[in-house]
Amino acid sequence: MRLFVPLLLLRLIWRGRLQPGYRAQLLRRVGWYRPRPLGQFKPRVWIHAVSVGETLAVAPLVEKLLKVRPDLEVLVTSTTPTGADQVRRQFGQRVEADWAPFDTPGAVRRFLTHWRPSVGVLIETEIWPNMVTLSIARGIPMLLLNARLSRRSARGYARLPRLISPTLAGLSVIAAQGRDDARRFAALGAPKEHLSITGSLKFALDVDELMRAGAAERQKYAAGLVGRPVWLAASTHPGEEAMVLEAFAALKAERPEALLLLAPRHPDRVATLRQMPSLHPYRIALHSGDSLTAEDDVLVIDTLGDLGALTGCADLVFVGGSLVPHGGHNPLEAAAWGLPLIAGPHVFNFSMIYRDLERAGAARTVSPETLLDTVLECLGASPISNNWTEMGERARAYQSAQADVLERQWVLLSAHLP
């Protein structure tokens, strides 16, 4: 791990050319801090949330922690600048925020000495041997909540059994999202008595707040939305936008008033996207500052944290990261809106959720070859409206049926709080 540090620092500096946040506070990545002022110590819960998706997933649990245990400090660490920005947007000054250290013995020791957490919470697939081992050596229980493990990740970890098995054995709790995840963790050496199946925190949406935020977005863009079929392409990755725009061109041929909401997973790609020849025929508005008129063809969502609310403006949602082998993204906000869902075949990051949605008739898998026909079937000149409306209702029912997942994971966390 130490040998990797120079390469990791160079990678952050290189990525910082386009996204300066990667160069912020590099010394903290190796655990170097200015001395903390002496003061009264409060027990601290450390939650490592990595990036935007993990931060949004764990947000309901953090909110409950802040409400139920105001006597505790909460530290949320991130790995990416977008994740750090989301922590600030989501929680403001109510939590402490920092970068996670590289997983070397020295960096982790300095991090633990500086922050002195009483309990550590890792999210999803953050299995870091030094973080876990050195925390346990200091008497800090470590929990892995909202845990998921795809087949591909499990195969990778299986190549390092003498490293991964003791790490998993050191975790006090592994709250697996589903049976398949729990089975893979057990196969890698996780003690069965530490494993629980709790479902995914991504089900724990504040639906009332989501609806309020969505109503505000619809009111803001009312003049540009009225009477138009609206397709949202959410969290798209390189390679997917070209397929989306090809399908949108066919939709515009049948429904000239159609509107595309295009939300790249990483907003820093917007400038590159705007150079795509397939976007040039269209009039484009940016969510960050433009109004939306009936003459606009594409609304590019170039902000963070607003996608859930803007989803309520759509009639059909394509969830990106799935037509390319990225693993897909969370479909549950769209499900909460009662909207029909489509996604590509590469959804291994959310395989259980997509499997259940498809079995319930609440989502449909598309390929690059069938995307165009599917969009036309839903939003074209002669849509099969009843089928798609029923699909959306089934998606809403699926999401709401598992809303108690927050309580199941809270029980596990609260048992280890100081």
C-alpha positions in Angstrom: 0.0 0.0 0.0 2.9 2.4 0.8 4.4 1.7 -2.6 1.1 2.8 -4.3 1.1 6.2 -2.5 3.3 8.1 -5.0 1.2 6.8 -7.9 -2.0 7.7 -6.1 -0.8 11.3 -5.4 0.3 11.7 -9.0 -3.1 10.4 -10.2 -4.9 13.0 -8.0 -2.7 15.8 -9.3 -3.3 14.7 -12.9 -7.1 14.5 -12.3 -6.9 17.9 -10.7 -6.2 19.5 -14.1 -9.9 19.2 -14.9 -11.3 19.0 -11.4 -9.3 21.1 -9.0 -10.9 19.4 -6.0 -8.7 16.4 -6.4 -5.7 18.5 -5.5 -7.3 19.9 -2.3 -5.6 19.2 1.0 -3.4 16.4 -0.4 -1.5 16.1 2.9 -4.7 14.9 4.6 -4.8 12.0 2.2 -1.6 10.8 3.9 -2.9 11.7 7.4 -0.9 14.9 8.0 -2.9 17.5 10.0 -2.3 20.7 11.9 -2.5 20.2 15.7 -6.0 20.3 16.9 -6.8 22.9 19.6 -7.3 21.3 23.0 -11.0 21.2 24.1 -13.7 19.1 25.6 -13.8 15.7 23.8 -17.2 14.4 22.5 -17.7 10.9 21.3 -17.5 10.8 17.5 -19.1 8.6 14.9 -17.0 8.3 11.7 -18.9 7.5 8.5 -16.9 6.9 5.3 -19.2 7.7 2.4 -16.7 7.7 -0.6 -18.7 9.7 -3.2 -22.1 11.1 -4.2 -24.0 7.9 -4.4 -22.9 6.6 -1.0 -23.5 10.0 0.6 -27.0 10.2 -0.7 -27.6 6.6 0.4 -26.4 7.1 3.9 -28.0 10.5 4.3 -31.2 9.3 6.0 -29.1 7.3 8.5 -27.0 10.4 9.3 -30.1 12.5 9.7 -31.5 10.0 12.2 -28.2 9.9 14.0 -28.1 13.7 14.3 -31.7 13.8 15.5 -31.6 10.9 18.0 -28.0 11.4 19.4 -27.2 15.1 19.4 -24.6 14.4 22.1 -22.4 12.8 19.4 -20.1 14.4 16.8 -20.4 13.0 13.3 -17.5 12.9 10.9 -18.2 12.1 7.2 -15.2 11.3 5.0 -15.1 11.3 1.2 -12.7 10.1 -1.5 -13.9 12.3 -4.4 -14.5 16.1 -4.8 -18.1 15.5 -5.9 -18.6 13.4 -2.7 -17.1 16.1 -0.5 -19.3 18.7 -2.2 -22.4 16.6 -1.6 -21.5 16.3 2.1 -21.4 20.1 2.4 -24.7 20.4 0.4 -26.4 17.7 2.4 -25.3 18.5 5.9 -23.7 21.9 6.0 -22.0 22.6 9.4 -24.0 19.9 11.2 -21.3 17.3 10.6 -17.5 17.4 10.4 -16.1 16.6 6.9 -12.7 15.4 5.8 -10.9 13.3 3.1 -10.4 9.6 3.8 -6.8 8.7 4.3 -4.9 6.3 1.9 -5.0 2.8 3.4 -1.4 2.8 4.6 -0.5 2.1 8.3 0.9 5.5 8.9 -1.9 7.5 7.2 -4.6 5.6 9.0 -2.8 5.9 12.4 -2.5 9.6 12.0 -6.1 9.9 10.9 -7.3 8.0 13.9 -5.1 9.9 16.3 -6.4 13.2 14.9 -10.1 12.4 14.9 -10.4 9.8 17.7 -13.6 8.2 16.5 -15.5 6.0 18.9 -17.1 3.9 16.1 -16.4 3.6 12.4 -19.0 3.0 9.6 -18.0 1.9 6.1 -20.5 2.0 3.3 -21.3 -0.5 0.6 -18.0 -2.0 -0.6 -15.3 0.0 1.2 -13.2 -2.9 2.6 -9.9 -1.4 3.6 -7.6 -3.7 5.6 -5.5 -1.1 7.4 -8.6 1.0 8.3 -10.3 -2.0 9.8 -7.3 -3.6 11.5 -5.9 -0.5 13.0 -9.3 0.7 14.2 -10.0 -2.5 15.9 -6.5 -2.4 17.6 -7.6 0.9 19.2 -10.9 -0.6 20.4 -13.0 1.1 17.7 -15.7 -1.2 16.4 -16.1 -1.1 12.6 -19.3 -1.7 10.8 -20.0 -2.2 7.1 -23.5 -0.9 6.4 -25.6 -1.0 3.2 -23.0 -3.7 2.2 -23.1 -5.0 -1.4 -20.7 -7.2 -3.3 -21.1 -7.9 -7.0 -19.8 -11.1 -8.6 -17.0 -9.2 -10.2 -15.9 -7.6 -6.9 -16.1 -11.0 -5.1 -13.9 -12.6 -7.7 -11.3 -9.8 -7.3 -11.3 -10.1 -3.5 -11.1 -13.9 -3.7 -7.6 -13.5 -5.2 -6.4 -12.1 -1.8 -7.9 -14.5 0.8 -5.2 -14.0 3.4 -5.8 -10.2 3.3 -9.6 -10.0 2.9 -10.7 -12.9 5.2 -9.2 -11.4 8.4 -10.4 -8.0 7.4 -14.0 -9.2 7.1 -13.7 -11.2 10.3 -12.7 -7.9 12.1 -16.0 -6.2 11.2 -18.5 -6.2 14.0 -21.4 -5.9 11.6 -21.9 -6.5 7.9 -25.4 -5.3 6.9 -25.9 -6.9 3.5 -28.3 -5.5 1.0 -29.5 -8.9 -0.1 -29.1 -12.6 0.2 -26.6 -12.8 -2.8 -24.4 -10.1 -1.1 -24.5 -12.0 2.2 -23.6 -15.2 0.5 -20.6 -13.7 -1.2 -19.3 -12.1 2.0 -19.6 -15.4 3.8 -17.7 -17.1 1.0 -14.8 -14.6 1.5 -14.6 -15.4 5.2 -17.1 -13.1 6.9 -18.4 -14.7 10.1 -22.0 -15.7 9.7 -22.9 -14.4 13.1 -21.8 -10.9 12.0 -23.9 -10.9 8.9 -27.4 -9.5 8.6 -29.7 -9.0 5.6 -31.3 -5.5 5.9 -32.0 -4.3 2.4 -30.5 -1.2 0.7 -30.5 2.2 2.4 -31.3 3.5 -1.1 -34.9 2.6 -0.3 -34.9 4.9 2.7 -36.0 8.0 0.8 -37.7 11.0 2.4 -40.5 10.8 -0.2 -42.3 13.9 1.2 -39.2 16.0 0.8 -38.6 14.5 -2.6 -42.1 15.5 -3.7 -41.7 19.0 -2.3 -38.4 19.5 -4.2 -39.9 18.1 -7.3 -42.9 20.4 -7.1 -40.5 23.4 -6.9 -38.6 22.2 -10.0 -41.8 21.7 -12.0 -43.0 25.2 -11.0 -39.6 26.7 -12.0 -39.8 25.1 -15.4 -43.6 25.1 -15.9 -43.4 27.2 -19.1 -41.0 24.8 -20.8 -42.7 21.6 -19.6 -46.4 22.0 -20.3 -47.8 19.6 -22.8 -44.5 18.0 -23.7 -43.3 14.4 -23.5 -40.2 14.4 -21.3 -37.4 11.8 -21.3 -34.8 11.8 -18.5 -31.4 10.2 -19.2 -30.0 10.0 -15.7 -26.4 9.5 -14.6 -25.0 8.8 -18.1 -21.4 7.8 -18.8 -19.2 8.3 -21.9 -20.5 6.3 -24.8 -24.1 6.4 -23.6 -24.9 10.0 -24.6 -24.4 9.2 -28.3 -27.0 6.4 -28.0 -29.4 8.6 -26.1 -29.2 11.4 -28.6 -29.7 9.0 -31.5 -32.9 7.7 -29.9 -33.9 11.3 -29.0 -33.6 12.3 -32.7 -36.0 9.6 -33.6 -38.4 10.7 -30.9 -38.2 14.3 -32.1 -39.1 13.1 -35.7 -42.4 11.8 -34.2 -42.9 14.3 -31.4 -41.2 17.6 -32.3 -42.2 19.1 -28.9 -40.3 16.3 -27.0 -37.8 17.4 -24.3 -34.7 15.6 -23.1 -33.3 16.0 -19.6 -29.7 14.9 -19.9 -27.9 14.4 -16.6 -24.3 13.2 -17.0 -23.0 11.3 -13.9 -20.1 13.8 -13.6 -21.2 17.4 -14.3 -17.6 18.3 -15.1 -18.2 16.5 -18.4 -20.8 19.0 -19.6 -18.3 21.2 -21.6 -17.2 18.1 -23.5 -20.8 17.0 -24.1 -21.7 20.3 -25.6 -19.1 19.7 -28.3 -20.9 16.6 -29.5 -22.1 17.0 -33.1 -25.3 15.2 -32.3 -26.2 18.0 -29.8 -25.6 20.8 -32.2 -29.0 20.7 -33.9 -30.7 21.4 -30.5 -31.4 24.4 -28.4 -29.8 23.7 -25.0 -30.6 25.1 -21.5 -28.4 24.5 -18.4 -30.0 23.7 -15.1 -27.4 25.8 -13.3 -28.8 29.1 -14.5 -30.9 29.1 -17.6 -34.7 29.2 -17.7 -36.5 26.6 -19.8 -38.8 27.7 -22.7 -41.0 25.7 -25.1 -38.3 26.3 -27.8 -35.6 24.5 -25.8 -34.9 20.8 -26.8 -32.5 19.7 -24.1 -32.1 20.6 -20.5 -28.6 19.6 -19.3 -28.4 19.0 -15.6 -25.0 20.4 -14.7 -25.5 20.5 -10.9 -25.2 18.0 -8.1 -27.9 16.9 -5.7 -30.9 18.0 -7.9 -31.5 14.9 -10.0 -34.0 13.3 -7.6 -36.2 16.4 -7.7 -35.9 16.9 -11.5 -36.9 13.3 -12.0 -40.4 14.4 -11.1 -40.5 16.4 -14.4 -40.1 13.3 -16.5 -42.4 10.8 -18.2 -39.8 8.1 -18.8 -36.4 7.5 -17.1 -33.4 5.8 -18.5 -30.8 5.0 -15.7 -27.3 5.3 -17.1 -24.1 3.5 -16.4 -25.9 0.5 -17.8 -25.5 0.5 -21.6 -21.7 0.5 -20.9 -20.2 -1.9 -18.4 -20.1 0.5 -15.5 -22.6 -1.4 -13.3 -25.6 0.9 -13.4 -27.0 3.4 -10.9 -29.8 3.7 -8.4 -33.3 3.5 -9.9 -35.2 4.0 -6.7 -35.8 7.8 -6.9 -37.5 7.3 -10.3 -39.4 4.4 -8.8 -40.6 6.6 -5.9 -42.0 9.0 -8.5 -44.0 6.2 -10.1 -42.2 6.5 -13.4 -41.5 3.7 -16.0 -37.9 2.7 -15.8 -35.5 1.4 -18.5 -31.8 0.5 -18.1 -29.2 -1.4 -20.1 -27.9 -4.9 -19.2 -24.9 -3.8 -17.1 -26.5 -3.3 -13.7 -24.3 -5.5 -11.5 -24.0 -2.8 -8.9 -27.8 -3.0 -8.3 -28.4 -6.5 -9.6 -30.9 -7.5 -6.9 -33.0 -4.3 -7.2 -33.2 -4.5 -11.0 -34.0 -8.2 -10.9 -36.8 -7.5 -8.5 -38.1 -4.6 -10.5 -38.1 -6.6 -13.7 -39.9 -9.5 -12.0 -42.5 -7.1 -10.7 -43.0 -5.7 -14.2 -41.7 -2.4 -13.0 -38.7 -1.9 -15.3 -37.4 -3.0 -18.6 -33.9 -3.9 -19.9 -32.9 -2.4 -23.2 -29.8 -2.8 -25.4 -28.2 -0.2 -27.6 -30.2 -1.8 -30.4 -33.6 -1.7 -28.7 -33.3 1.7 -26.9 -34.7 3.7 -29.7 -37.8 1.4 -30.2 -38.5 1.4 -26.5 -38.4 5.2 -26.2 -40.8 5.5 -29.2 -43.1 2.8 -27.7 -43.4 4.9 -24.5 -43.3 8.5 -25.8 -43.7 8.3 -29.5 -46.7 9.4 -31.6 -48.7 6.3 -30.6 -47.5 5.3 -27.1 -48.9 2.3 -25.3 -49.8 4.5 -22.4 -51.6 2.0 -20.1 -48.7 -0.5 -20.1 -46.2 2.2 -19.2 -48.4 3.8 -16.6 -48.9 0.5 -14.9 -45.2 -0.1 -15.0 -44.6 3.2 -13.1 -47.2 2.3 -10.5 -45.6 -1.1 -9.9 -42.2 0.6 -9.5 -43.7 3.0 -6.8 -45.2 0.0 -5.0 -41.9 -1.8 -5.0 -40.0 1.2 -3.5 -42.5 1.9 -0.8 -42.8 -1.7 0.3 -39.2 -1.7 1.6 -39.2 1.7 3.3 -38.4 0.2 6.7 -34.8 -0.5 5.7 -33.6 2.5 7.6 -34.9 1.2 10.9 -33.2 -2.2 10.3 -29.8 -0.6 9.8 -30.3 1.9 12.6 -30.8 -1.0 15.1 -27.4 -2.4 14.1 -25.7 1.0 14.3 -27.3 2.1 17.6 -26.1 -1.1 19.3 -22.5 0.0 18.8 -22.8 3.7 19.6 -21.1 5.0 22.8 
